């Protein structure tokens, strides 16, 4: 009889403990990560795709490469055209330098004959000749400078085209935009990539987000930037506590998702809340978690 009584007390204590644990949390949800879809920006056959799902990658690591032969050849062609254009540019600049030197000589003659004309030592014809020479040289210089401007414009256009082609060559190496892990791989060697085609899905798993839903009555506890207690399952009976920071609170209420449980009985409208949690390796995307705001 005594042992039956003790067993009853122990069972009641367990029930009370379970009931206490189930009520200690303010909200429940699942962990998610900020996912990044990496897409192709160029067209071509994938020549290498060594990265696999689950691989840890650093920002700038090459995930796959796309054939860029045509773009590379175009870059070489444009470089040759630039060299030829720069050669013409040097010729025109040399011509302008010669004309400027000639102009300086004619200007001296123009000044000397103008003075002599005033003194009657030179004729009007002499003055007209030197004046005409000066006008011709000025026109030649203006024409050469116009050609120079056109060549500079052509050179600028070629440089722009070269930069565009070089950019396509660079983008043929698809690089990771973040430090993270490869969640999904959508391409293999030999497949055709086109602009906009999704190649990889990445996520930064160093920090995960616990997204929970809380009733309006709990909102006074929820403050952006506030540190909160986050709990995950350790085993069937115990939890592990982590530290999180409230990073976002929805400004609008929404209907309770079916998969979410709240502290109170289910209500029609709740607010979404995101809590950032540093991941030391224990957290996984999709793992359930709970939070206590105070």
C-alpha positions as CSV (number, residue, x, y, z in Angstrom):
1,X,0.0,0.0,0.0
2,X,2.8,2.3,0.9
3,X,4.7,1.5,-2.3
4,X,1.6,2.2,-4.3
5,X,1.2,5.6,-2.6
6,X,4.9,6.5,-3.3
7,X,4.5,5.5,-7.0
8,X,1.4,7.7,-7.3
9,X,3.3,10.7,-5.8
10,X,6.2,10.1,-8.2
11,X,3.9,10.0,-11.2
12,X,2.1,13.1,-10.1
13,X,5.5,14.9,-9.7
14,X,6.5,13.8,-13.2
15,X,3.2,15.1,-14.6
16,X,3.6,18.4,-12.8
17,X,7.2,18.7,-14.0
18,X,6.1,18.0,-17.6
19,X,3.3,20.5,-17.3
20,X,5.7,23.0,-15.9
21,X,8.1,22.5,-18.8
22,X,5.4,22.8,-21.4
23,X,4.3,26.1,-20.0
24,X,7.7,27.7,-19.6
25,X,8.1,28.7,-23.3
26,X,6.6,31.9,-24.8
27,X,6.7,30.7,-28.4
28,X,7.6,27.8,-30.6
29,X,9.0,27.7,-34.2
30,X,11.6,26.3,-36.5
31,X,15.1,27.4,-37.4
32,X,15.7,28.7,-40.9
33,X,18.7,30.3,-42.7
34,X,19.0,33.2,-45.1
35,X,19.3,31.4,-48.4
36,X,21.0,32.7,-51.5
37,X,20.3,31.5,-55.0
38,X,23.3,31.6,-57.3
39,X,22.3,31.9,-60.9
40,X,24.3,32.0,-64.2
41,X,24.9,35.4,-65.7
42,X,26.3,34.1,-69.0
43,X,25.5,31.5,-71.6
44,X,27.6,28.4,-72.3
45,X,28.3,24.8,-71.5
46,X,29.4,24.1,-67.9
47,X,33.0,22.9,-68.1
48,X,33.5,22.0,-64.4
49,X,31.2,21.7,-61.4
50,X,33.2,20.2,-58.6
51,X,31.2,21.7,-55.7
52,X,28.7,19.3,-54.1
53,X,25.8,19.6,-51.7
54,X,27.0,19.9,-48.1
55,X,30.3,21.5,-49.1
56,X,31.4,24.5,-47.0
57,X,32.5,27.4,-49.2
58,X,34.0,30.8,-48.6
59,X,33.1,34.0,-50.3
60,X,34.9,34.0,-53.6
61,X,35.3,30.3,-54.0
62,X,34.6,29.0,-57.5
63,X,31.5,26.8,-57.6
64,X,31.6,26.0,-61.3
65,X,33.0,27.3,-64.6
66,X,31.2,28.0,-67.9
67,X,32.8,27.9,-71.3
68,X,34.1,31.4,-72.1
69,X,36.1,30.8,-75.3
70,X,34.1,33.1,-77.5
71,X,34.2,36.0,-75.0
72,X,38.0,35.4,-74.6
73,X,38.5,35.6,-78.3
74,X,36.4,38.7,-78.5
75,X,38.6,40.3,-75.8
76,X,41.7,39.6,-77.9
77,X,40.1,41.0,-81.0
78,X,39.2,44.2,-79.2
79,X,42.7,44.6,-77.7
80,X,44.1,44.4,-81.3
81,X,41.6,47.1,-82.5
82,X,42.6,49.3,-79.5
83,X,46.3,48.9,-80.4
84,X,45.6,50.0,-84.0
85,X,43.5,52.9,-82.8
86,X,46.1,54.1,-80.3
87,X,48.6,54.0,-83.2
88,X,46.4,56.3,-85.2
89,X,46.0,58.5,-82.1
90,X,49.8,58.9,-81.9
91,X,50.0,59.8,-85.5
92,X,47.4,62.6,-85.2
93,X,49.0,63.9,-82.0
94,X,52.4,64.1,-83.9
95,X,50.7,66.0,-86.8
96,X,49.2,68.5,-84.3
97,X,52.6,69.1,-82.7
98,X,54.1,69.8,-86.2
99,X,51.3,72.2,-87.0
100,X,51.6,74.0,-83.7
101,X,55.3,74.5,-84.4
102,X,54.5,75.9,-87.9
103,X,51.9,78.2,-86.4
104,X,54.4,79.7,-84.0
105,X,56.7,80.5,-86.9
106,X,54.0,82.0,-89.0
107,X,52.7,84.0,-86.1
108,X,56.2,85.6,-85.8
109,X,56.1,86.5,-89.5
110,X,52.6,87.8,-89.1
111,X,53.6,90.1,-86.3
112,X,56.7,91.3,-88.1
113,X,54.9,92.0,-91.4
114,X,52.1,93.8,-89.6
115,X,54.6,96.1,-88.1
116,X,56.4,96.6,-91.4
117,X,53.0,97.3,-93.1
118,X,52.4,100.2,-90.7
119,X,55.8,101.6,-91.5
120,X,55.3,101.1,-95.2
121,X,58.2,98.6,-95.4
122,X,55.8,95.7,-96.5
123,X,53.0,95.5,-99.0
124,X,49.4,94.5,-98.4
125,X,50.1,91.4,-100.5
126,X,52.8,90.3,-98.1
127,X,50.4,90.8,-95.2
128,X,47.6,88.9,-97.0
129,X,50.0,86.0,-97.7
130,X,51.1,85.5,-94.1
131,X,47.6,86.0,-92.9
132,X,46.3,83.3,-95.2
133,X,49.0,80.9,-94.1
134,X,48.0,81.5,-90.5
135,X,44.4,80.8,-91.3
136,X,45.2,77.6,-93.2
137,X,47.3,76.3,-90.3
138,X,44.5,77.1,-87.8
139,X,42.1,75.1,-89.9
140,X,44.5,72.2,-90.2
141,X,45.0,72.2,-86.4
142,X,41.2,72.3,-85.9
143,X,40.7,69.5,-88.3
144,X,43.4,67.4,-86.7
145,X,41.9,68.0,-83.2
146,X,38.5,66.9,-84.6
147,X,40.0,63.7,-85.8
148,X,41.7,63.3,-82.5
149,X,38.4,63.6,-80.7
150,X,36.8,61.0,-83.0
151,X,39.7,58.6,-82.4
152,X,39.4,59.1,-78.6
153,X,35.7,58.4,-78.9
154,X,36.4,55.2,-80.8
155,X,39.0,54.2,-78.3
156,X,36.6,54.8,-75.5
157,X,34.0,52.6,-77.2
158,X,36.5,49.8,-77.7
159,X,37.6,50.0,-74.1
160,X,34.0,49.8,-73.0
161,X,33.4,46.7,-75.2
162,X,36.6,45.1,-73.9
163,X,35.5,45.7,-70.3
164,X,32.1,44.2,-71.1
165,X,33.7,41.1,-72.7
166,X,36.2,40.8,-69.8
167,X,33.3,41.0,-67.4
168,X,31.6,38.1,-69.2
169,X,34.9,36.1,-69.0
170,X,35.1,36.7,-65.3
171,X,31.5,35.8,-64.7
172,X,32.1,32.4,-66.5
173,X,33.7,31.5,-63.1
174,X,30.6,31.3,-60.9
175,X,31.8,32.2,-57.4
176,X,30.2,32.0,-54.0
177,X,28.8,35.3,-52.8
178,X,28.9,34.3,-49.1
179,X,30.6,32.2,-46.6
180,X,28.2,29.2,-46.1
181,X,27.2,25.7,-47.1
182,X,25.8,24.4,-50.4
183,X,22.2,23.3,-49.8
184,X,21.2,22.4,-53.3
185,X,23.1,21.9,-56.6
186,X,21.1,22.3,-59.8
187,X,23.8,21.9,-62.5
188,X,26.3,19.3,-63.6
189,X,29.3,19.3,-66.0
190,X,28.2,19.3,-69.7
191,X,24.9,21.0,-69.1
192,X,24.0,24.3,-70.8
193,X,23.8,27.4,-68.6
194,X,21.9,30.4,-69.6
195,X,21.5,33.8,-67.9
196,X,19.1,33.5,-65.0
197,X,19.4,29.7,-64.6
198,X,19.7,28.7,-61.0
199,X,22.9,26.8,-60.3
200,X,23.3,26.5,-56.5
201,X,21.4,27.3,-53.3
202,X,23.6,28.5,-50.5
203,X,23.0,29.5,-46.9
204,X,25.0,31.0,-44.1
205,X,24.6,28.5,-41.3
206,X,26.9,30.3,-38.8
207,X,23.8,32.2,-37.7
208,X,20.3,30.7,-37.9
209,X,17.0,32.4,-37.4
210,X,14.3,31.0,-35.2
211,X,11.0,32.2,-36.6
212,X,8.2,32.1,-34.1
213,X,4.6,33.4,-33.8
214,X,3.4,35.2,-30.7
215,X,0.0,36.5,-29.6
216,X,-0.6,40.2,-29.2
217,X,-0.5,39.9,-25.4
218,X,3.2,38.9,-25.5
219,X,4.3,41.8,-27.7
220,X,5.3,44.1,-24.8
221,X,8.0,41.4,-24.0
222,X,9.3,41.4,-27.6
223,X,11.8,44.1,-28.2
224,X,14.1,44.2,-31.2
225,X,17.7,43.9,-30.1
226,X,16.8,42.2,-26.8
227,X,18.6,39.1,-25.8
228,X,16.3,36.1,-25.2
229,X,16.6,32.5,-24.1
230,X,16.3,29.9,-26.9
231,X,15.8,26.2,-26.2
232,X,16.4,23.1,-28.4
233,X,15.9,19.5,-27.6
234,X,18.8,17.8,-25.9
235,X,17.1,14.4,-25.5
236,X,13.5,13.2,-24.9
237,X,13.4,14.8,-21.4
238,X,15.8,17.7,-21.4
239,X,16.4,20.9,-23.4
240,X,19.6,22.9,-24.2
241,X,19.6,26.6,-23.7
242,X,21.1,29.0,-26.1
243,X,21.2,32.8,-26.4
244,X,19.4,34.6,-29.2
245,X,18.6,38.2,-30.2
246,X,15.3,39.5,-31.4
247,X,16.0,40.8,-34.9
248,X,12.6,41.5,-36.3
249,X,9.0,41.8,-35.3
250,X,6.2,41.8,-37.9
251,X,4.3,45.1,-38.0
252,X,1.1,43.3,-39.0
253,X,-0.8,40.5,-37.4
254,X,-1.5,37.4,-39.5
255,X,-3.4,34.1,-39.1
256,X,-1.7,31.4,-37.0
257,X,0.1,28.9,-39.2
258,X,-1.2,25.4,-38.7
259,X,2.2,24.0,-37.8
260,X,2.9,26.6,-35.1
261,X,1.9,26.2,-31.4
262,X,1.8,29.2,-29.1
263,X,1.8,29.4,-25.3
264,X,-1.9,30.1,-25.0
265,X,-4.6,28.3,-26.8
266,X,-4.5,28.8,-30.6
267,X,-5.8,32.2,-31.6
268,X,-6.8,33.7,-34.9
269,X,-4.1,36.4,-35.2
270,X,-0.5,36.3,-34.2
271,X,2.7,38.3,-34.9
272,X,5.8,36.8,-36.6
273,X,9.1,37.3,-34.7
274,X,12.6,36.4,-35.8
275,X,15.3,35.6,-33.3
276,X,19.0,35.3,-34.5
277,X,21.0,32.5,-32.9
278,X,24.7,31.9,-33.3
279,X,25.2,28.3,-34.5
280,X,28.0,26.3,-32.9
281,X,27.1,23.3,-35.0
282,X,24.2,22.1,-32.9
283,X,21.5,23.9,-35.0
284,X,20.1,22.6,-38.2
285,X,17.8,24.2,-40.7
286,X,14.2,23.1,-39.9
287,X,15.0,22.1,-36.4
288,X,12.3,23.0,-33.9
289,X,13.0,25.5,-31.1
290,X,11.3,27.5,-28.5
291,X,12.0,30.9,-26.9
292,X,11.4,32.7,-23.6
293,X,11.4,36.5,-23.9
294,X,11.9,37.1,-20.2
